Amino acid sequence: MDFTTYVAERRTRLVRTAVLLGCPQPDAEDLVQSALLKCYRSWRRVARADHPDAYVHRVLVTTFADARARRWHGELPTETLPEHAEEADPTGGIAVRRALAALSPEHREVLVLRFYADLSERDTAAALGVAPGTVKSRTSRALAALAPLVEAPDAH
């Protein structure tokens, strides 16, 4: 698959993955653009990989970790508040984003890659740079941590 086709087919899903990892929508789009630029520079290597999606997701996760380590999250004072337009939630629900945001980065990453990006345990391990057994144990602990954060559908 060539780079243009790959991006056309997977960009939206990559942006949603970045949002679920904890990026606001505009930052997620920038993050995906940066990750895809890195992949473009070595596209032959990416395309030859056993699992190109795992390769791209690894680049996305490491780019996100690098950006998070550098970014200043302080507030800037302002006299007037900006007007906010209602935006569609690309993840399908604010409850999902809130629950994921309450998890540790490691737990959030493994759940998003396994269940949203639909990567196998092996591909998730490759994307995160850990052993498949680590993916299994992190997934188990992450689901246990997530359970009390998610309201049961019949709780209303």
C-alpha positions, 0 to 999 in steps of 0.5 A: 500500500502506498503512503497516500492510500494508507493515510486516506484510509486510516487518518480519521481512525488515527485522529480518534485514537489520539483523542482517546489517548488524551489529546484534544481534537485539534492537538490530535490532528497535529499529533497524527500529522507529526506521526505520519510525517515521521512515517512518510520519511521511512515509508519503505520500512513501514510498508515492509513491516509485518504489521504496518498498523502496529508500526504507525501506532507505535510512532503515534504513541511515542510522538504523543509521549514526546509531546506530552513530556515537552508541553506546558499545560499552564493556564494563560490569563485572559480578560474575556473567554472565547466563544466555543462552538459545539463540536461533535464528539469523535469518540462517540461519548464523553463518558468514554473520554472521561473514563479513559482520562482517569486511567494511567497513560499505560492503561489508557494506551493499551486499552485504546490500541487493543479495543479501539484501534483493534490491534492484536496483543502482538501488534499492541506489544510492538506499538508500545515496545513491550512484551506480549505478556505485558500487554495481557497484564496491562489490559487486565489491570486496565479493565479492572481500573476502568470497570468502576469508572464506567456506569452500567447502561441499566443504572438509570 
